[in-house]
Amino acid sequence: MAWTPISGQPVPYRTDTTDVPASGYYLKAYVSGTTTAISFATNQSGGTTLDKSQLDSAGYPTTDGTTRFIPHVNQTYKLVLYLNATDADNNTVASADWVIDDIPQSAASTSVSTVTREDQLGSAATSRVFTLANAYTLGNENLNVYLNGQLLRRGSSFDYTETTTTTVTLTYDPLDNDTYTFVTTETTTSSVADAAGITYTPAGSGAVATNVQAKLRESVSVKDFGAVGDGNVSTLTGTDDTAAIQAAIDSLPNNGGTVFIPFGNYLVTAPLTITKRINIVGVEGELGSVIFTNTAISTVFELPQAIGDTNDVAGGSFVNIDVKGADLANYCINGFGNNMSFVNCRLREAVIACADVSYGWDNYWENCTFRDSLADGQIMSQGQFNQNTMVGCKWFNNAGIGLVVKGSLGVKLVCPLFEDNAKAALFASDVDSLSIDTPYCEGNATTGIVFTTPSATVKADFVFNGSSSQTTMTTGSPANACTIKNAFTNGAQVESLAYVIQADALHVDNPSLDGGASGIPIVKAYGSTDSNNTYFRAPRLRIDEGAGPWTQRLKLANSTSSFRDQEGIYFPNLHNFFIGEPDLNAWTNIASGNGGTFDRSAEAHPEGPSIPVWELAYAGTDLSNRFGFVFDSADYPDLAGKPVLFRADLKAEGTNTPTVTIHANAGSRTTTSTTWTRLGLIFEMPASGNVGVGISKTTAIGDAYIANPVLCELGCNEKSLGKRISPYSAEFKGSNAAPTTGTWNAGDRVYDLTPSASGNIGWVCVTAGTPGTWKTFGTISA
């Protein structure tokens, strides 16, 4: 059986005969009911034992006559107090002062006496009776009476009798000036139980009983293992608590438990390794439980499992922990874990990132701060940051990016704060279902992300690339189904709220820009002049209106380039500037060269015979011919600087399969498909000058077909794009009044952007001219 103390704290022992401290006496233990001596241990380990203990002048057990200790036993025992060492060594129990037998180890006990003194003059007695303020026990010899310091004898034949528990009666008349002293001694039993032998039953119906030892071991304190917590976080000095904290972690079983880190600053000089489901819990509040390092180490806390290992840390938590990497530790927390919780944690001053928890399924983060990193605030270098929810977390003052999300799915940020992160608030690639709800952004992107291929400095709060590279713009692994909702940015440093290189189904809803900031676009995108239009792929992009001085919803970062057609791009409540369906019958040769014809074709279109198809055929030797039309951008002042979409249905003649190219402004796209394919280009409408759109082919043999050309402001409702007014549509767009400038043809229409009841749908040109004659049309009911 384990060694247990016979008292909860050092206690003095008193004599039985005179009830005074047993100064110089000896305490010895025996097997219960026998005279077989057993030893005292000085502690729970039982490493040092004594056959007897001499009491000091106050009656306390000692190991050497002066050093006090609590005797420990390992069985049920008998306790004996001897007057001298000879009797103790000879086990002369008959000569002992007192004996207490059959004391169970689980309830070891000893006597503890409380002495009270009361003085009264003889004049206080009434008919020889003194009334005491302190009660005593009748007949228990725990009351002593003194006359002017001389002990009196008890008994009716002697000096006094014990009348009641609060009165004493003298056998003679006292003198008025004599002093009577009444000393009472109350002896109580002090018990200490073996924790393993005490039953503990929690409150509540259905509770299962356990023992106190098992209950207490559900949680351990690092101070149980010798941690001091006396460090100085400014000078990075203090007692090295690494071994003590690691020992506390290792002491818990694999199925769980809690390591408590009390208030203090704990210096560690090597990673603290966690390989089991445990809880690391500190004291709530800033600078409560701080773990810091003064050594260049890989990480402070390590969850060290191989990538994809099914034995990675599952469950457990970090609560109220402040980890300071001191610009020496690569990470504050690093490794792999899932189903974990991180609450009220402050991770700071890391070299690479404050936290990198990859392969982290179903982790929960709340009110955590990632700050002051020499690089990024939080990353997931191995990806698989899946189904993570982060509530009220903060990424602050990091020299790189606040949060880097890659190779993950189902990541949800609720009310995040991004402030003073030098490169960007967030960078995302290869992530499915990223939800950013009500983010606050301020002071981010002071330096921005510097791409080298192509050369561009991106200054935005949220950046979406087709890969995890922060130097090369690429496509291939976009962020999919992402939402930025109710975002606020102060716009002081950034050039847009979001920057898109590649993202699929990105929805920006109700963004807000500080009213005092200069106007910036909500989303900015980088284009390409190469034939494949490598950059900016954002199908199903949706940008809702927001509050503040936004200049526009989407801005092309390089206005001279064109972009791929973006399927499903939609800007709700857009005025839908629809330039028109360019009349193929009016297309002419707009590029220099000889040869080639452009005529109506009998080729069928999948949508039926109402869709006219035109054919570009080869004739001659020059392949540089381009057929199309040119318009004056000055006729569309409302679109100046905004992205415009030109698209058409294309098909290559099947026998020889030529390369077919559509052109818009400075961009182009090609196809060799022998089935109808819809291609498009996005370009920024210049404020003035001619803009050309058209078709060409780059092989001598084989024809090219085109149908359904559409030219409109990017973001128009897809349904409106599918409505054709006629095979040769008249031009129409929107305004608040009939045109007063520009040259117009009869039949051109302008829709009223602010229609009202009893008003008109818009205006129609009835006589061509500059600006021509305009009349209202389409009465709106009251």
C-alpha positions in Angstrom: 0.0 0.0 0.0 1.2 3.5 -0.7 2.6 5.7 2.1 0.1 8.3 3.4 0.5 11.0 6.0 -1.0 10.5 9.5 -2.0 14.2 9.6 -2.8 16.9 7.1 -0.1 19.2 8.4 2.5 19.0 11.2 0.8 18.9 14.6 2.1 19.0 18.1 1.6 16.1 20.5 0.8 16.5 24.3 1.3 14.4 27.3 -1.7 12.5 28.7 -0.7 12.9 32.4 0.1 16.7 32.5 -1.5 17.7 29.1 1.5 19.8 28.1 3.6 19.7 24.9 5.5 16.4 24.9 8.9 18.1 24.6 11.7 15.5 24.1 9.3 12.5 24.0 9.4 9.9 21.3 6.7 8.8 18.9 6.7 5.3 17.5 4.4 3.1 15.4 3.5 -0.6 15.6 1.4 -3.0 13.6 -2.1 -2.6 14.9 -2.8 -4.9 17.9 0.9 -6.0 18.3 4.3 -4.9 19.6 5.8 -5.3 16.1 7.4 -2.0 15.3 7.0 -0.4 11.9 8.9 2.6 10.5 7.7 6.1 9.7 8.4 7.4 6.1 9.3 11.1 5.7 7.2 11.5 2.5 4.9 9.6 0.1 7.7 8.0 -1.8 8.9 6.0 1.3 12.5 6.5 0.3 13.6 7.7 3.8 12.3 5.9 7.0 12.7 6.3 10.8 12.1 3.7 13.5 11.0 6.5 15.9 10.7 10.3 15.9 11.8 12.6 18.7 9.5 15.5 19.4 10.8 19.1 19.6 10.2 21.5 22.4 6.7 22.3 21.1 5.8 18.6 20.6 6.2 18.4 16.8 7.7 15.2 15.2 11.2 15.7 13.8 13.6 13.7 11.7 16.7 14.8 13.8 15.4 16.6 16.8 15.0 19.9 15.0 13.6 19.3 11.5 9.8 18.9 11.6 8.0 16.5 9.3 4.7 14.6 8.9 5.1 10.9 9.6 3.8 8.6 6.8 2.6 5.0 7.3 1.6 2.3 4.8 -0.8 0.1 6.9 -3.2 0.2 9.8 -1.2 1.0 12.9 -0.8 1.7 16.6 0.7 5.0 17.7 2.6 5.1 21.0 4.2 8.1 22.9 7.3 7.3 25.0 8.9 9.5 27.6 12.4 8.5 26.6 14.4 6.7 23.8 15.2 3.6 26.0 11.5 2.7 26.5 10.9 3.3 22.8 13.9 1.1 21.7 12.8 -1.6 24.1 9.2 -1.4 23.0 8.2 -1.0 26.7 4.6 -0.1 25.9 3.6 -0.5 29.6 5.7 2.6 30.4 4.3 4.7 27.6 2.5 8.0 28.2 -0.3 7.0 25.9 -1.3 4.5 23.3 -3.8 4.8 20.4 -4.4 1.5 18.6 -6.1 0.3 15.4 -5.8 3.5 13.4 -6.7 2.8 9.8 -4.2 4.1 7.2 -7.1 5.7 5.3 -8.1 7.7 8.3 -4.9 8.3 10.3 -5.5 10.4 13.3 -3.8 12.2 16.2 -4.8 14.4 19.0 -4.8 18.2 18.7 -5.3 20.3 21.9 -6.7 23.8 22.2 -5.9 25.6 25.4 -7.9 28.6 26.7 -7.1 30.7 29.9 -9.3 32.8 32.0 -8.4 35.0 35.1 -10.8 36.1 37.8 -10.4 37.8 41.2 -11.7 36.2 44.3 -14.3 39.0 44.6 -16.0 37.7 41.4 -17.2 34.5 43.1 -20.7 34.4 44.4 -21.1 32.1 47.4 -17.7 30.4 46.4 -19.0 29.9 42.8 -17.1 31.2 39.8 -18.9 31.4 36.4 -16.6 30.8 33.4 -16.8 32.3 30.0 -15.4 29.1 28.4 -17.2 25.9 28.8 -15.3 22.7 29.7 -16.2 19.0 29.9 -17.2 17.7 33.4 -15.0 14.8 34.7 -12.8 14.8 31.7 -9.8 16.3 33.4 -9.6 19.1 30.9 -9.9 21.9 33.5 -7.0 23.1 35.7 -7.5 25.8 38.4 -4.6 27.9 39.8 -4.6 30.2 42.9 -2.0 32.9 42.4 -0.1 30.5 40.1 -0.3 27.5 42.4 -2.2 24.5 41.0 -5.3 23.6 43.1 -6.5 20.1 43.8 -9.9 18.9 42.5 -12.4 17.2 44.9 -14.8 18.1 47.6 -12.2 17.1 50.2 -9.7 19.4 48.6 -9.9 22.8 46.9 -12.8 22.9 44.3 -15.4 20.9 42.6 -16.6 21.0 39.0 -20.2 22.0 39.4 -21.5 22.6 35.8 -19.8 23.0 32.4 -19.5 26.7 33.1 -19.2 26.9 36.9 -16.5 25.9 39.6 -17.3 25.9 43.3 -14.5 26.4 45.9 -14.6 24.5 49.2 -13.6 27.6 51.1 -14.3 31.4 51.0 -11.9 33.2 48.6 -10.1 36.4 49.4 -11.2 39.3 47.2 -7.7 40.2 45.9 -6.6 36.6 45.2 -6.2 35.7 41.4 -7.8 32.5 40.2 -6.8 31.1 36.8 -8.9 28.7 34.9 -7.2 26.7 32.1 -9.3 24.5 29.8 -7.9 22.1 27.3 -10.1 20.7 24.4 -8.5 17.8 22.5 -9.8 17.0 19.0 -8.8 14.3 16.5 -7.1 15.4 13.2 -7.6 12.8 10.4 -6.0 12.4 7.0 -7.5 9.9 4.6 -5.9 8.0 1.7 -7.5 9.7 -1.4 -7.8 6.4 -3.2 -9.9 5.0 -0.3 -12.4 7.9 -0.1 -15.5 7.5 -2.3 -16.6 10.5 -4.4 -20.0 10.6 -5.9 -20.9 13.6 -8.1 -24.3 15.4 -7.6 -27.2 14.6 -9.9 -29.2 11.7 -10.9 -27.3 8.9 -12.5 -23.9 10.0 -11.2 -21.3 7.2 -11.0 -19.2 6.9 -7.9 -15.4 7.1 -8.1 -12.7 7.9 -5.5 -11.1 11.2 -4.6 -7.7 10.2 -6.1 -9.1 9.4 -9.5 -11.2 12.6 -9.5 -8.2 14.8 -8.6 -6.1 13.1 -11.2 -8.5 14.2 -14.0 -6.5 17.5 -13.8 -2.9 18.1 -13.0 -1.1 21.4 -12.5 2.3 22.0 -14.0 3.3 23.1 -10.5 2.6 19.6 -9.3 5.7 18.6 -11.3 7.9 21.5 -10.2 7.1 24.3 -12.7 8.0 27.7 -11.2 6.5 30.3 -13.6 8.9 33.0 -12.5 10.0 34.1 -15.9 10.5 37.7 -17.2 8.9 38.0 -20.7 10.8 41.3 -21.3 14.3 40.0 -20.6 13.5 36.4 -21.6 14.9 35.0 -18.4 13.6 32.7 -15.6 13.6 29.1 -14.4 13.5 26.6 -17.3 10.1 24.9 -16.8 10.3 22.7 -20.0 10.8 19.4 -18.2 8.1 20.1 -15.6 5.4 21.1 -18.1 6.3 18.1 -20.3 6.1 15.8 -17.3 2.6 17.1 -16.5 1.5 16.5 -20.1 3.0 13.0 -20.1 1.4 12.1 -16.8 -2.1 12.1 -18.2 -3.6 9.0 -19.8 -4.1 8.7 -23.6 -7.9 9.0 -23.2 -7.7 12.6 -21.8 -7.3 14.9 -18.9 -6.4 18.5 -18.2 -3.1 20.2 -17.6 -3.6 23.4 -15.7 -1.1 26.2 -16.0 -1.6 28.7 -13.1 -0.9 32.4 -13.4 2.8 33.0 -14.2 5.4 33.3 -16.9 6.9 29.9 -17.9 10.1 29.7 -19.8 10.6 26.7 -22.2 13.7 25.9 -24.2 12.4 23.0 -26.3 9.1 22.0 -27.9 6.3 20.8 -25.7 5.0 17.7 -27.4 1.4 16.6 -27.2 0.4 13.2 -28.6 -2.8 12.6 -26.7 -6.3 14.1 -26.3 -5.7 16.5 -23.4 -6.7 20.0 -22.5 -4.1 22.8 -21.8 -5.9 25.3 -19.6 -4.5 28.6 -18.3 -5.8 31.6 -16.4 -8.2 33.8 -18.3 -7.0 37.3 -19.1 -4.1 38.9 -21.0 -0.8 37.9 -19.6 -2.4 35.3 -17.3 -0.6 32.1 -18.2 2.3 32.9 -20.5 4.6 30.3 -22.1 7.6 31.9 -23.7 11.0 30.9 -25.1 14.4 32.4 -25.3 15.8 29.8 -27.7 15.6 29.3 -31.4 13.2 26.3 -31.5 10.9 24.8 -34.1 7.7 25.4 -32.1 6.5 26.0 -28.6 3.7 23.4 -28.7 4.0 20.5 -31.1 1.4 18.1 -32.4 3.8 15.8 -34.1 2.0 13.3 -36.4 2.8 12.3 -39.9 0.7 13.8 -42.7 -2.6 11.8 -42.9 -1.7 9.7 -39.9 -4.9 8.4 -38.3 -3.3 8.8 -34.9 -3.0 12.5 -35.2 -4.2 14.4 -32.1 -8.0 14.1 -32.0 -9.9 16.2 -29.5 -8.4 18.2 -26.7 -8.1 22.0 -26.4 -6.0 25.0 -25.7 -7.9 27.5 -23.4 -6.6 30.8 -21.9 -3.0 30.2 -23.1 -0.6 33.0 -24.1 2.3 31.8 -26.2 5.2 34.1 -27.0 7.6 32.9 -29.6 9.9 36.0 -29.0 10.8 36.1 -32.7 12.8 32.8 -32.0 10.3 30.0 -32.3 9.2 29.2 -35.9 5.6 28.6 -34.6 3.7 29.0 -31.3 1.5 25.9 -32.2 2.4 23.5 -35.0 1.3 20.1 -36.2 -1.8 18.1 -37.0 -5.0 17.8 -35.0 -8.7 17.5 -35.5 -11.8 18.0 -33.3 -9.8 20.4 -31.2 -10.9 23.7 -29.6 -8.7 26.8 -29.3 -10.4 29.4 -27.0 -9.1 32.8 -25.7 -5.5 32.0 -26.9 -2.9 34.7 -27.7 -0.3 33.5 -30.1 2.4 35.9 -31.0 5.9 36.8 -32.2 6.6 33.7 -34.3 9.2 33.5 -37.1 7.1 31.6 -39.8 3.5 31.7 -38.4 1.8 31.9 -35.0 -0.2 28.8 -35.8 0.0 26.1 -38.4 -2.5 23.3 -37.6 -3.0 21.2 -40.8 -5.1 18.2 -41.3 -7.4 19.8 -38.9 -10.9 18.5 -39.4 -13.7 20.1 -37.3 -11.5 22.4 -35.3 -13.1 25.3 -33.5 -11.3 28.6 -32.8 -12.9 31.4 -30.7 -11.5 34.8 -29.6 -7.9 33.8 -30.6 -5.3 36.4 -31.6 -2.5 35.8 -34.1 -0.2 38.8 -33.9 3.3 40.2 -34.4 4.7 37.4 -36.6 7.8 38.0 -38.6 5.9 36.5 -41.5 2.2 35.3 -41.6 -0.2 35.2 -38.7 -1.8 31.8 -39.4 -1.2 29.3 -42.1 -2.0 25.6 -42.9 1.2 24.5 -44.8 -0.1 21.0 -45.4 -3.7 22.0 -46.2 -6.7 20.0 -45.0 -7.9 22.8 -42.8 -11.4 21.4 -43.2 -14.7 22.3 -41.5 -12.9 24.8 -39.3 -15.0 27.5 -37.6 -13.3 30.7 -36.3 -15.4 33.1 -34.3 -14.2 36.5 -33.2 -10.6 35.8 -34.0 -8.0 38.6 -34.7 -5.0 38.7 -37.1 -3.0 41.8 -36.1 0.3 43.4 -37.0 1.9 40.5 -38.9 4.7 41.2 -41.4 3.1 39.0 -44.0 -0.5 37.9 -44.5 -3.0 37.6 -41.6 -4.5 34.3 -42.6 -3.5 31.9 -45.5 -6.1 29.3 -46.4 -5.2 26.6 -48.9 -6.1 23.0 -49.8 -9.2 23.1 -47.5 -12.9 23.0 -47.4 -15.7 24.3 -45.3 -13.8 27.2 -43.6 -16.1 29.7 -41.8 -14.9 33.0 -40.3 -17.4 34.9 -38.2 -16.7 38.5 -37.3 -13.0 38.3 -37.9 -10.7 41.3 -37.4 -7.8 41.9 -39.8 -5.6 44.9 -38.9 -2.2 46.1 -39.9 -1.1 42.9 -41.8 1.5 44.2 -44.2 0.8 42.0 -47.2 -2.9 41.2 -47.0 -5.7 40.2 -44.6 -6.3 36.9 -46.2 -4.9 34.8 -49.1 -7.0 31.9 -50.5 -6.3 29.2 -53.1 -7.7 25.7 -53.6 -10.4 26.0 -51.0 -14.0 25.0 -51.3 -16.7 26.8 -49.4 -14.9 29.7 -47.7 -17.3 31.9 -45.8 -16.1 35.3 -44.4 -19.0 36.9 -42.5 -18.8 40.5 -41.2 -15.0 41.0 -41.4 -13.4 44.2 -40.2 -10.4 45.3 -42.1 -8.1 48.2 -41.3 -4.6 49.2 -42.2 -3.8 46.0 -44.2 -1.6 45.7 -47.4 0.8 48.5 -46.6 3.4 46.6 -48.8 1.0 44.3 -50.6 1.8 41.0 -52.2 4.5 41.4 -54.8 4.0 39.0 -57.8 6.9 38.5 -60.2 5.0 36.5 -62.8 3.6 38.7 -64.1 5.0 41.7 -62.3 2.3 43.3 -60.2 1.9 44.5 -56.6 -1.5 43.6 -55.2 -2.9 45.7 -52.4 -6.2 44.2 -51.2 -7.6 42.8 -48.1 -8.7 39.5 -49.7 -6.6 37.9 -52.5 -7.7 34.8 -54.5 -5.1 33.0 -56.6 -5.2 29.8 -58.6 -2.4 28.3 -56.5 -0.7 28.8 -53.2 2.1 30.8 -54.8 2.5 34.4 -53.6 4.9 35.3 -56.4 3.2 33.7 -59.5 -0.3 34.4 -60.7 -1.7 31.1 -61.8 -4.9 29.3 -62.5 -5.9 25.7 -61.9 -6.8 25.4 -58.2 -9.2 28.2 -57.5 -11.1 29.1 -54.4 -14.6 27.8 -55.0 -18.0 28.8 -53.5 -16.6 31.7 -51.4 -18.6 34.4 -49.8 -17.5 37.8 -48.4 -20.5 39.2 -46.5 -20.9 42.6 -44.8 -17.2 43.4 -45.0 -15.9 46.7 -43.8 -12.6 48.2 -44.9 -11.2 51.6 -44.2 -9.6 51.7 -47.7 -6.6 53.6 -46.4 -4.0 51.3 -47.8 -5.8 48.8 -50.1 -6.6 49.4 -53.7 -9.6 47.1 -53.6 -11.5 45.0 -51.1 -10.8 41.8 -53.0 -8.3 41.0 -55.8 -9.2 38.0 -58.0 -6.7 36.1 -60.2 -8.9 32.9 -60.1 -12.0 32.2 -58.0 -15.1 30.2 -58.9 -18.5 31.3 -57.6 -17.2 34.2 -55.5 -20.0 36.3 -53.9 -19.2 39.7 -52.4 -22.3 40.8 -50.6 -23.0 44.3 -49.1 -19.5 45.5 -48.6 -18.9 48.8 -46.8 -16.2 51.3 -47.3 -15.2 54.0 -44.8 -17.0 57.1 -46.0 -13.8 59.2 -45.4 -11.7 57.0 -47.7 -10.9 57.6 -51.3 -13.1 55.6 -53.7 -11.8 52.2 -54.7 -13.4 49.3 -56.6 -14.9 46.4 -54.7 -13.1 43.8 -56.7 -10.0 44.2 -58.8 -8.7 41.6 -61.4 -5.6 41.0 -63.3 -5.9 40.3 -67.1 -3.6 38.9 -69.8 -2.7 39.8 -73.4 -1.8 36.2 -74.3 -4.2 34.2 -76.5 -5.2 31.9 -73.7 -5.9 34.8 -71.3 -4.1 33.1 -68.5 -5.3 35.3 -65.6 -8.6 36.3 -64.1 -11.0 33.4 -64.2 -14.0 34.0 -62.0 -17.1 32.2 -63.3 -20.2 32.9 -61.4 -18.8 36.0 -59.8 -21.5 38.0 -58.0 -20.9 41.5 -56.6 -23.7 43.2 -54.8 -24.0 46.9 -54.1 -22.4 48.2 -50.9 -22.2 51.3 -48.8 -19.5 53.9 -49.2 -17.7 55.7 -52.0 -17.0 52.6 -54.1 -15.9 53.6 -57.6 -17.3 50.5 -59.3 -17.9 46.8 -58.6 -15.2 45.3 -60.8 -12.0 47.0 -62.0 -9.6 45.5 -64.5 -6.1 46.0 -63.0 -4.5 46.3 -66.4 -6.9 48.1 -68.7 -5.0 47.3 -71.9 -5.6 43.6 -71.5 -8.6 41.4 -72.2 -10.0 38.6 -70.1 -11.7 35.3 -70.7 -15.5 35.3 -70.9 -16.7 34.8 -67.3 -19.7 32.5 -67.2 -22.5 33.6 -64.9 -20.9 36.9 -63.7 -23.8 38.9 -62.3 -24.0 42.3 -60.5 -27.5 42.6 -58.9 -29.3 45.9 -59.5 -27.0 46.8 -62.3 -28.5 49.2 -64.8 -27.7 46.6 -67.5 -26.0 48.8 -70.1 -26.7 46.6 -73.1 -24.8 48.0 -76.1 -26.4 45.5 -78.4 -26.1 42.5 -80.6 -23.8 43.7 -83.3 -25.4 43.4 -86.7 -23.4 40.8 -88.5 -24.8 42.1 -91.8 -22.9 45.3 -91.2 -19.6 43.7 -90.3 -16.7 44.8 -92.6 -13.1 44.1 -93.0 -11.6 46.1 -90.2 -8.0 44.8 -90.5 -5.6 45.4 -93.4 -5.1 42.7 -96.0 -6.6 41.2 -99.0 -8.7 38.2 -99.5 -11.4 36.6 -97.3 -15.1 36.9 -97.5 -17.7 37.3 -94.8 -21.3 36.3 -95.8 -24.5 34.9 -94.6 -24.3 31.1 -94.3 -26.7 28.3 -94.4 -25.0 26.6 -91.5 -27.5 25.7 -88.8 -27.4 27.0 -85.2 -28.6 24.8 -82.3 -31.1 27.4 -81.3 -33.0 27.2 -84.6 -33.3 29.0 -88.0 -34.1 32.3 -86.4 -30.4 32.7 -85.4 -28.4 34.0 -88.4 -25.1 32.4 -88.9 -22.2 34.1 -90.9 -19.2 32.5 -92.5 -15.6 33.8 -92.8 -14.1 32.1 -95.9 -10.6 32.2 -97.3 -9.9 33.9 -100.6 -6.5 35.0 -101.7 -3.2 34.8 -99.9 -3.4 37.1 -96.9 -4.6 35.7 -93.6 -4.6 38.9 -91.7 -8.2 39.8 -92.5 -10.4 40.5 -89.6 -14.1 41.1 -90.0 -16.2 43.0 -87.4 -17.3 46.5 -86.5 -15.9 49.5 -84.8 -17.7 51.8 -82.5 -16.9 55.1 -80.7 -16.5 54.6 -77.0 -17.4 58.2 -76.4 -21.0 57.3 -77.3 -21.1 55.3 -74.0 -19.8 57.7 -71.3 -21.5 55.8 -68.5 -19.3 52.8 -69.3 -15.9 54.6 -69.3 -13.4 52.6 -67.2 -15.8 49.7 -66.6 -15.5 46.1 -67.7 -17.4 45.2 -70.9 -18.1 41.8 -72.3 -18.0 40.8 -75.9 -19.0 37.2 -76.7 -20.2 35.1 -79.6 -20.9 31.5 -80.7 -18.0 30.1 -82.8 -17.5 27.0 -84.8 -14.7 25.7 -87.1 -15.5 24.0 -90.4 -15.2 20.3 -89.8 -13.2 19.1 -92.8 -10.0 21.1 -92.3 -10.5 22.4 -88.8 -9.1 25.9 -88.9 -8.2 28.0 -85.9 -10.9 30.5 -85.2 -10.2 33.7 -83.3 -12.5 36.4 -81.8 -11.1 39.8 -81.0 -12.2 42.5 -78.6 -10.1 45.6 -78.1 -6.6 44.3 -77.5 -7.5 40.7 -76.6 -8.3 37.5 -78.4 -9.3 33.9 -77.9 -9.1 30.9 -80.2 -10.9 27.7 -80.8 -10.6 24.7 -83.2 -13.9 23.1 -82.0 -16.1 21.8 -84.8 -19.2 22.2 -82.5 -20.7 25.5 -81.5 -18.6 27.0 -78.7 -19.4 30.2 -76.8 -16.3 32.3 -76.2 -16.0 35.7 -74.8 -13.6 38.5 -73.8 -13.8 41.1 -71.1 -12.1 44.4 -71.6 -12.2 47.9 -70.0 -14.1 50.4 -72.0 -11.9 53.4 -72.8 -13.2 56.9 -72.2 -12.7 57.8 -75.8 -11.5 56.3 -79.1 -12.6 53.6 -81.4 -13.1 50.0 -80.2 -13.1 47.1 -82.5 -14.7 43.6 -82.1 -14.6 40.8 -84.7 -13.5 37.4 -85.9 -10.5 36.1 -87.9 -9.1 32.7 -88.8 -5.4 31.8 -89.0 -5.4 28.9 -91.4 -5.8 29.0 -95.2 -8.1 26.1 -95.6 -11.4 25.7 -93.8 -14.1 28.2 -92.9 -15.1 29.9 -89.6 -18.7 30.4 -88.4 -20.1 33.0 -86.0 -23.5 33.7 -84.5 -25.1 35.5 -81.5 -22.5 38.3 -80.9 -23.3 40.2 -77.8 -21.7 43.4 -76.4 -22.7 44.6 -72.9 -21.5 45.9 -69.6 -20.1 43.0 -67.6 -22.5 41.8 -64.9 -25.7 42.2 -66.8 -28.4 39.8 -66.0 -27.9 36.6 -68.0 -31.6 36.5 -68.8 -31.6 39.8 -70.5 -28.6 38.8 -72.6 -30.7 35.9 -73.9 -33.4 38.1 -75.2 -32.9 39.2 -78.8 -35.0 42.0 -80.2 -34.5 40.9 -83.8 -31.9 39.2 -85.9 -30.5 42.6 -86.5 -31.0 44.4 -83.3 -31.2 48.2 -83.0 -28.8 49.7 -80.4 -30.1 50.4 -77.0 -28.8 51.4 -73.6 -29.9 53.1 -70.4 -30.0 56.7 -69.3 -32.1 59.2 -67.3 -33.1 61.3 -70.3 -33.2 61.2 -74.1 -29.8 61.7 -75.7 -28.7 65.2 -76.5 -25.3 64.3 -78.0 -24.0 61.6 -80.4 -25.2 60.3 -83.7 -28.2 58.0 -83.7 -30.2 55.9 -86.2 -33.9 55.6 -86.4 -35.1 52.8 -84.2 -32.3 53.2 -81.5 -33.7 53.1 -78.0 -32.7 54.3 -74.6 -34.4 52.9 -71.5 -35.2 55.1 -68.5 -33.1 54.0 -65.6 -35.5 55.6 -63.1 -39.0 54.5 -64.3 -42.1 55.5 -62.4 -45.8 54.8 -62.4 -47.7 56.6 -65.2 -44.3 57.3 -66.8 -42.6 55.8 -69.9 -40.2 52.9 -70.5 -37.8 55.0 -72.4 -37.1 57.0 -75.6 -36.9 55.9 -79.2 -35.1 57.7 -82.1 -37.7 58.5 -84.8 -35.4 60.5 -87.1 -31.7 59.8 -87.5 -29.3 62.6 -86.8 -27.1 64.2 -84.2 -28.7 63.6 -81.8 -31.8 63.0 -84.0 -35.4 63.2 -82.9 -36.5 61.3 -79.8 -40.0 60.3 -78.5 -41.1 58.5 -75.4 -42.5 55.0 -75.8 -44.1 52.3 -73.6 -46.5 53.9 -71.1 -46.2 52.4 -67.6 -49.6 51.9 -65.8 -50.4 54.0 -62.7 
